[in-house]
Amino acid sequence: MSDSADVGAFLTEGDRSLNILFGSQSGNSEDLASKIGKKSAAYGLAATIHDMDGFDLGSLSEMTRVLIVCSTWGEGEQPDNAEDLWQAANADGAPNLSKTHFSVCALGDTSYDLFCESGKQWDTRFSELGGSRLVDRVDCDVDYEPPAAAWTDSALSHMAAVDGSGTFQSAMVEPIAQAVASGIAVGQSSKAAAPAASTTSAPAVDAGELQELMSGDRDVHILFGSQSGNAEGLCALIAKKAADYGLVGHVHDMDGFDLASFSGMKRVLIACSTWGEGEQPDNAEALFQAASGAGKLLTNTHFSVCALGDTSYEFFCQSGKEWDEVLETMGGTRIFDRVDCDVDYDAPAAIWTSEVLSRIACVDDSGTFNQELVEQMAQFAAGDSAAAASGDIATVAMPTIQVEATVFRYDVDAGLTGQDTWACAVPGHYSVMDLLRSLKATQDGSLTFRDGAEDDPTTGVSVNGRLVLPGMVRLCDMVRDKGNGAKLRIEPVAAYDVVRDLVVDYSSYDKHRANSKPWFVGGHREGIFVGKVVMGTMDAVVASELHSSNDIASPQLLHAASDATPHNRAYIGPAIISHMWNRSCDPRISDKSRTAIIESLAAANGVKAETDLASIHRQGAFGANAAKSILDAKTAVLAHDGYNGRHGKHVWWYTWSIKSSGKVNETTLYRTVLGPMGLLSNALSGVSARMIGGFTRTGRPMFNELLGMIAPPAGIGKMPKQFNTAVANHHEVISIFNEMDGRF
């Protein structure tokens, strides 16, 4: 049972499921599990990837093939997402794994004493529960890719050798490994074995014929003539796609290309733009002149040309047309007609790429075009691409959870607000958007929310008080209790008028954004030559900082993150402040534009209108990122205004008290807020009077008796412990203050 047909039959019979569990702290194990799941399809396996967090331990007893990828955390500890499952696996009533074949890949760091301890523990425990170890555990150091790749190939070959009934057939391991290595994978075998649906169906791919065609030289040479970079980018895409057709793409710049090397090439593709009034691009001119009188160099070469141009010019795609003629004059065989693309070239170029690669891939090692295999080659490439597309991101399956979903409702016609609650049983890996779509489809068709792509910035909602894009978060990550008590509260985001249910009107934000003049105004047009093209430059560190500070998934959500925006509609909001500050930090911006931005930020409804950065900071990574930018912007605005006004004086009194006392203590907070006159008035009214009178925010007396004002401690048990800390390097603080004092 060793030929390809028998291997293909073996890999398609019965249960072919593979379950991959990952325990991960930093994400490496999860990433590796996804790659294994993608690769398993070539072995005829249907992989499901499970996060150990929330995984049902009892289901292991019914699984015949299990792979575990687990990292080690700290001093030999299980990762956070694996701890609960590990405790359950070691408790009474752990399942019997006599039907389970398994193997373990352990990730760790040899600098720790308990290297790969978590993986070792899982390996031992599975064996103790009766599991059959098909491949020995591999222990991987920080550089885990090479050993993990070798283990993956071995583990998948052995797992694939477990037949449909769950019995390990050791004799099949080597034939399966050879079949996969030679390219005769189950995907091709199953295509060949699949019966035709009708007489008009496309013929099945003959793996034998294509295998013979793909032996020997499979190079395709792709030359670009480019002025703006479009042709070069297109060639890079063609080379990448060529791999689906069993070709090895080589991209060549026409500038400096050796014309004589044409003679040994069997497959040549050219993408060339036209410059000016029908002229060759700068990087193609010399090669074109040399090729025009070169003679018959391409007698064994098949070629095709993609010409890029602009129909607004008289000589549309002239350069590409000239190359098409020259290559034919040089003796080349045109394998597919030239395509002439306008400015919007993507669609026609994509069609040309698919058609020409299907044909040029059927040119064999001797340079002979096998036209009868074109349809099969296209079918083979389409199957390859589909497999890759479906396996790029493996699905991480989570157990079903019981959720009580409460959704805000607003009927604009009746002017009524309320909420609807549904009890749902849904997979934990469903996104909030999946849940909303399901409720709309099965429960209430009138439920209204913004639907769109996962990362659509306008789809934001509030879920249990968190501002999220519903397509980007899983239900299991939004609820604490994953049992029967999980609750989900879905509401529209604040700071906007509600249109209906969860849909809000973003026009207030859009108006603020338009008024802020968000466009970039450069101060210069400096750049350097990159090849033949001038490109602007920027220090890598500065560019990285600018990019990261402006990395905000949804400015509309960020606008709603502030506690001030719902109550002050004139306030421009944190999203616009963050964007404007990012613009002002760009070294390429003009001085006039930078000054205008700072003045806008310093206005009454600018950054000074922000009351509390904590509400922004707590909204995850994008909130923390924005809060830092807003704080920097506020600091710059205070310095720009010479620390005048209420905000600036608060800073001055605070720093003055630290300078004079040499200590940071809570009394400086009063000085920060009140100033000297405010402190005097506060003796008779305000905070002190309320404390003496027993009126506090909590309703409890702050001072038990007036004696506490004279003989501390006052109000024992009622006041938190105060801090009173000396300032380190106080002389430096004084020096800085004296240097800055003139600016206050």
N, C-alpha and C positions, 0 to 999 in steps of 0.2 A: 504494500500500500504506500508506495513512495513516489509515484509519478504525480504531476501537477493536477490531473483530473481527480485522482483519489484524495489528494490533500484538500482540494477545493470542496469536494463532497463532505469530507470529514469536518471542515470548518463551517459548514452551513447546516448541520443536522442537530436538532434538539436545542437544549438550553445553552446559549452562548453568552450569558451574562457575566460581567466582571465587576466586582465592587471594590472601590478604592477609598480607603479611609485616610484622612490626614489629620495630624495633630501639629499645629503650627503656632509659633509665637510671633515670628517676624514676617511670615508670608512665604518663605522659601519652600516649605513642605506643600503648601497649597498650590504654588506654581508648578512644582514638580509633579504633583498628582494630576494637574490639568494636562500637562504634557504627556504623561503616561496614558491618560484617557484618550487623548487625541491619537496617539500612536497605536493604541490597541485595535483600532478599526482594521488596520492592515493584517491583523492576526485573526480576523473573523470574530472579534469579541465586541460585545455591546457594553460599554463601560458606563457606570454610574458613580459619581464622586460624592462622597459623604463627608461633611464636616463632623468631627467627633462630638462637637457641642450639640446636645439634643438628640444624638443618634440612639435608636432603639436597640439596646444590646441583644434582646431576645431574637431579633431578626437574623442575627449571625448564624443561628443553627440551620437556617434554610438556605444559606448561601454556599455554593460549591467552590467559588473562586474569590479569594479576598487578598488584596495587597494593602499593606500598611506603610505609610510614609509619615514618620514622626520625628520631630526635633526634640532636643533636650533643653530645658530652661534652668538657668541658675546652676545650683549644685546638684545636678542629677534629678531635677524635678520634671514632672509632666508639664507640657504647655497648658495655659489656662483653658483652652477649649477642649483639652483631653482629660482634664483632672476628674470630672464627674464620671465619665465613661470608665476611666481606670478604676475608680473606687467601686463602681458597680460590677466590673469584671472580676474583682477580688472579693466580692461579697457572696454570701450564701445565695444559692439559686442561680448562679451564673450558668449560661446555656452550655449544652454539650456540642462540641464542634467536630464530631466524628465524621460528618459529611463535608467538612470544609478543608480545602487546600489553600495554603497561605504562604506568603513570604513577606519579609520586612526590610525596608530601607530606613536606616537610622541616620539622622543628621546630627552633627555635634561639633565640638571644638576641642582639639587635643590639648589646648592650654588649660582645660579644666580637668580635675581629677576624675570625675565620673563621666568619662567620654561616652557619648551616645547612650547614656543609661536608660532613657525612656524607651528607645527602640529595643534595647536588650530586654527590658521588662515585658514589652508587648510580645516579643518573640517567644520568651519563656512561657508567658501566660497562655498564649494560644496553643502551645504544645501541651501544657498541663490540662487544658480543657478538651484535648483529644484531636486537635487539628493536625493535618498532615503538612509538614514543611516541604514544599517542592524545591525551593532554591534557598541556599543558606543566606542568612542575613548579611547585608553589607553595611559597614560602619563608615560613614563619610565625614571627612573633615570640612573645614570652611569652604575649601575649593571642591565642592561636591559633584560638579557636573560630570567629569569623566567616569568616576566609579559608579555614579547613579545611572549613567547612560548604559554602561555595560550590564549592570544589574537589570535594568529595564528590559533589554533585549532578551536576556536569559529568562527572566521571570515571565515575560509575555509568551515566549516559546513554550514554556512549561505549562502555563495556564491554558494556552490554546490547545495543548495536548490532553486536557481533561475533556472527555467526550460529552455528548449531550445528556447522558445519564448520570454524569458526575464521577466517572471512573477515569483515573489517570492512565493514559496509554503512553508509556515511556518510549515506545518505538516510534512515535509520531513526532517527538521533539525535534530531531535533526531534520527530517523532511520539511517540517513547517518552517524552521529557521532558514533552510536553503531556499524554499519557495518565496519567502518574504524578501530575502537578500537579493534574489534574482529578479525581483519585480513581478513575479507571478503570484500576486497576493490574492486573497479571497475576493477582493473587490472585482478583479478581472475575471476570476474563475466563475464567480456568481453571474457576471454579465454573460459569459459564454454559455452558462448552463441555463439561463433564463429562457423559457420558450417565448417565441415571438407572439405578440398579441394578435397580429393579423398579417396578411401577406404584404401590406404596405409599410410595415414597421421597418425601421432602419436595421441593417444587419448587425448582429452581435459582434463585439470586438474579438477578433481572433488573436489571442495573446501570442501564439506562436509566430504568426506573420509579423506582428509589430515588434516582437522581441528580436527577430532577425533583422528587421529594418533598423532598429535602434543600436545595433552593434557597430563598432568602429567609430569613425569620425562623426561627431554630432555637433560640431561647432557652427554657429551662425554669427556672422560678423555684421555689426550694425554701426554705420557711419553717420555722423551728424554734421551738418553745416548750420550754424546757429549764430544769430546776431544778438538776440535778447535772452536766449536760454531756453525757449520753448522746445526747440527741436532736440536739444540735449536732454531735457526732462522726459520727453516722449521716448527717446531711445532707451533710457534707463528703465522705463516701464515695460517696454518691449522685451528687453533682456530678462527682466524678472518673470514675465509671463511665459517666455520661451521654455522655462523649466517644466511647465505643465505638458509640453509637447515632446519631452525627452531631448531637448536641445540645450546646449551650453552657450549662452549669449556672451559676446565680447563687444563692448562699446568702444568705438574709436573716434577721437577728434580728428577731423579732416586736416587740421593744422599740423603739419609735420608727419602726416601719414605716408608710409613708403608705398608708392604706386606699384612697385614690382611685386609686393606681397599679394596683390590681387590674384595673381596667376595660380596660387595654390588654394584659393578659397572656393568651396563648392556652393556656399549659401551666403548671399550678400543682401542686406537691406539698407536703404538710405532714407533718412529723414532730413529734409533741407528746407530752410526758409528762404524767402526772397527779400533782398535789401534794396531800398530806394526804388529806382525805376528799372526793375528787372535785373538787378545786379546780384552776383553771388555774395554770400556773407563773407566777412573779412577772413574767417578761418578756413573758408572753402576755396577761395580764389586761386591760390597757387596749385592745389591739387586738381582743380578743374582744368586749368590751362595745361597741366602736364598730361591729363587723361585725354584731352581732345585730340592729341596726335600720337597716342601710345600704341596703336595697332591692336591686333587680336590677342589680348591678354586673358580674356574671360571665356575661352572656348568650352570650359567645363564648369561654368558658373551659372547658377540660377539667381535671379535678382528681382526686386520690386522696389518701387519708390513711393514715399509719402511726401507730398509737397505742401508746405505751409505758406500762406500768403494772405493778401487782403484785397477783396474785390473792389475796394475804392481806388486801387491803383490800376493803371492801364495794363501793365505786364503782370497779370495775376499769376502767381506761382511759377514765374518764368524760370527760376533757378532749378526747381524740381523737374520741370519739363526738360530742361537742358541735360540734366543728369540721366534722365530716363533714356534720352536719345543717345548720349555718349556711351552708356553701358551696353546698349544694343549694338552700337558701332564697334565696340571692343570685343564683340563676339558673345556677349552674355545672352542667356535665355530668360525672357521675361516670364516669371511664373505666375504673376498676378498683375492686373492692370494698375497703373498709377492712380492714386487718389489725390485730388486737389482740394485742400482744406482752407476755409475762410478763417477769420479771426477766432470764431468759436469752433475750434478744431477738434475738441475732445470726442464728440460722438462719431463723426466720420472716421477719425483716426482709430478709434476703438474697434469699429467694424472692420476696417482694413487690417488691423493687427491680427484679429481672430482668423480672418480669411487667409491672410498670407502665411501665418504660422502653420495653419492646417496643411497647406500645400508644401511649403518649404521644408517642413518636418518629414515629408515623404520622399525627400531626396536622400538616397542611401549613400553608403560609404564610397561607392564608385562614382557618385555624381549623377546617377540615374533617377529620374523623377517617376515614382510609382503612383500614378494618378488613381488607380483602383483602390488605394488605401486611404485616400483623402477623407472620405466620410467616416471611416473607422478611426482615423487619427483624431478627427474633431470630436467623435464620441468619447474616445479615450481621454482627451484633454478635459472635456466637460465633466466627465465622471471624476477625474482627479481634482478639478477645481471645486466641485460640489462637496467632495469628501473633505477637502481642506477647509472649505467655508463652514461646514457643519461641525468641524472639530477644532476650530480656532479657539473657541471658548467653551470648555466643557461645563455642563450644567452641574452645579453643586446642589444635590438634593437634600432637603431638610424634612424632618418628620412633620406630619400634619399637626397643627395647633388649633385649639379652640379659642376664638377671639370674639369678644363683644365689641363690635364696631359702632361707635356713636358718631354720626355725621351731622354737621350743622346744615340746616335748611332755611331758605329764605324764598318766600313766594312774592315776587315783585307785583303781581296783579292784585293780590289780596293785602299786601303790605304786612304779612305775618312772618315771624321768625320762630324757630323751634329746632328740634333735633329728632332724628330717627335713629333707632338702635336695632342692629341686626346681630344675631348669634350665628357665627360663621365657623366652619371647619375648613381650613385652607392650608396648603403646604407652607411651611415656614419660609421657604425660599421665594415665595411670591413677593413681588414688590407691592407697595401701597397702591401704585397705579393699577396693577393687576387686580387688586381687591376692588377698587372703585369700578373698574370695567365690569367685573363679575357682578357686582351689586346692580349696576345699571342694566346689564343684560338679563339678569334673572329675577331681580326683586322690584326695581322701580325705574322704569324707563325715563322718568322725568328728572332723575338725579343729574345735576349739571356740574361739570368740572372741566377744566382745560385739559384736553387730551393732546398728546403729541409724543415726540421722540423722548427717550429716556433723559437726555440732557437738555431738553427744551427749558430755557430759563423762565418762561412765563407760566409754567405749570405748577409753581410752588404752592404748598399748603402748610398749615401748622398741624403737626401730629404729636399729640401728647406734649404740647408746648414747644416742640422743636420745629424750626423752619427747615423744610426739606423739599427737594425735588422728588416727587412720589415715585418716579420711575427709577430712581437711583438708590433706594433704600429697601431692604428686605423687611418683611414683617417680623421675623425672628430677632432682628436687631432693634426693633422699635418697642418691644414689650419685654418686661422683666419676667413676669410669670408665664412660662411656656406651657403650663398645665391648663386647667379649665378656668382659671381666673384671669386670663390675659384680657386687657382692655385697651381699646384704641379710640382716641378722641381726635377726630379730623375736623379742622375748622379752616375758614379762609384766613389769609394772612392779614395782620393789622396794617394800619396806615393807609388803606385804600378803601374806597366805597365798594360795597358788595353789590354785584349786578344780579346774581342769582346763585343760591347755594354756595358753592366753593369758588365761583368765578368772581374776580374783582376787576375794577377799572384801574388800569395802570396809567391813565392819562396824566395824573398829577405828577408822577415820576417823569413821564416823557416830557412834560412842559419844563420841569426843572432842568432836565438834561439838555434840552434844546437851548434854554436860556444860558446855560453854563458854557456854551460854545466849545464842545468837546473836541473839536478838530485840532490837529497838530499844526503848529506854525514853526517851521524850522528857521534857525538863525543862520545856517550856511548849507552849502551843498557839497561838502567835502567828501572825498571817497578815494578809493584806490582801484587800479586795474586788476581784475581777476580774470586772467585770460585776456579776452578782448572786450570785456564788459566792465563798466565802472560800477562799483558797489560801495555804499556807505559803510563805515566801520564804527565800532564801539568797543571799548574795553570789555572783555568777556565777563569779568566780575560785575561790572555795572549793568551790563545787559541782563545777566542772570538775576540780579536783585530787582531790576525793573519788571522783569517778566514775572517773578514770583510774587512781588507785591501787588501785581494786578491780576493774579490768578484767582478770579472770583467766578464761581459757576453760574451765579444768578444775581446780577445787580438789583433786580426787583426784590429778591428776598432780602438782600443786605439792607436795602432801604427800609424794609419793615422790621429789621432787627433792633433798631433804636427805640428806646422808650419815649423819645421826644417826638418822633414823626407823627404818631396818631393824634397828638395834642397841638402840634405846631405845624400846620400845613405849609407855612411859608418857609420852614427850615428845608434846606436843599437836601439834607440827608447824608448818611455815611457812605453810600455807594458813589455819589457824585464827588464828595470830598476826597475819597480814596483815589478816584480816577484823576481828579484835578491835581492832587498832590503828586501822583505818579508822573503826570505830564510835566510838572514843574521840576522834577528831579532828573528829567531826561537832559543829558548834556547837549543835545542837538537843538534844543528849543531856543527861540529868540529871547533876548533879554526883555523886550517889551511884552511878549506873551507871558513870560514867567512873572513879571511884576503884576500884570493884570490878574493872573491866577491868584497870587498871594492877596491882592486887594479884595478879590471876590471871596476868598476864604475868610478874610478879616471882617467882612460885612456882618451886620446884625444877625442875619439868617444863615451865616456861614458856620464855621466849625465851632464858634463860641456858643452856638445854640444847642450843641450836644451836651446833654446833662450827665450822662453816665456811660462810660465805655464798657462797663461790666456786662450790660445787656447785649452788647455786640460781641464781646469776647467769648461769651459762653455758647455761641452758635457754631461750635465746631471749628475746624481748621480755617475755613474761609473767614469766619468771624474774628478769630485771633489775628489773622493776617491783616484784615481791614482795621482792627482796633489799633494795631501798631502804627499803620499809616496815618490814621486820624490823630493819634497822639503826637506823632512827628509834625503833622500839619499844624496842630494847635500850638506846639512849642515854637514853630517858625513864625506863626502869626503873632504870638505874644512878643517875640523879639522884634518883629517888624514894626509893631506899634509902640515900641519903647516901654513895654509893660505898663501902659496907661490903662485906665478903665478898671472895672471891678475885677476882672480876671487877673490882670497884671498886678494890681495892688495886693491881691491875695498871695501871689507868688512872692512879692517883695517882703511883705510882713512875715511870711513863713521863713524865708531865707535870713531876714534880719534877726529873728528870734534865735535861730540856730547859731548864727555868727556870734551874737552877744552872750548866749548862755553856754555854748559849747555842748549842748545836749539836745537830743530829740525826745520830746515828751508830749503827752497829750494836751498840755496847756497851749502848745503852739498851734494846735488845731483851732482853738478859739481865736487866737490872734490872726490866723489865716483868714478866718471868715469875718470877724468883727472889726479888727483894727483897734486902736487905742480908745477912740471915742465910743465905739461899740461896746468895748469891755466895761467902761464906766457906766453906760446906760444899762448894761446887762445886770448890774448889781441890784437894781430896783425892779427890773422887768426882764422878761425873757427866760433864759435857761435856768439861771440861779434861783429866780423867784419861783419858778415852777417846781424845781427840785425841793426847795424849802417847804413849799405848800403841798408836796406829796403828789403833784400831778406829773406823770411821766407817760411816755407812749404806751407802756405796758399796763398803766393803771396802778402800779405798785409804788409805794413810797421809796424814793431814792435815799433820803436821810431818815433814820429812825427818830432822831431828835436834833434840835438845833446845836447841841453840844458837839455834834459831829463836824460842824463847820469850824470849830476852834480846836478840838482835840481829835485828830484823826486816829484810827481809820474811820471814815464816815460811812454810815450805812453798811456795816459788815454783812456780807451775804447778798447784797443788792447790787453793788457796783462791780463790774469786771476788774480784774487786776490791771493796773495801769503800767505802762512802760515808761522808763526814764533812762535812756541810754546815752552814754557819752559818744561824741562824734570822733571817729578815728581820724588821725592826721588833721586836727582842727586848724592848724596853721595854714594848710592848703585851702581849706574852706574860706578862711578869712582873706587869703590872697586872691582867690577867685572872685569873692564878693566885692572886694575893693576895686578889682580890675573892671568888673561889670557894673559897679554902682552908678556910674555916669549914664548908663543906658536906662535906668529906672525913671 
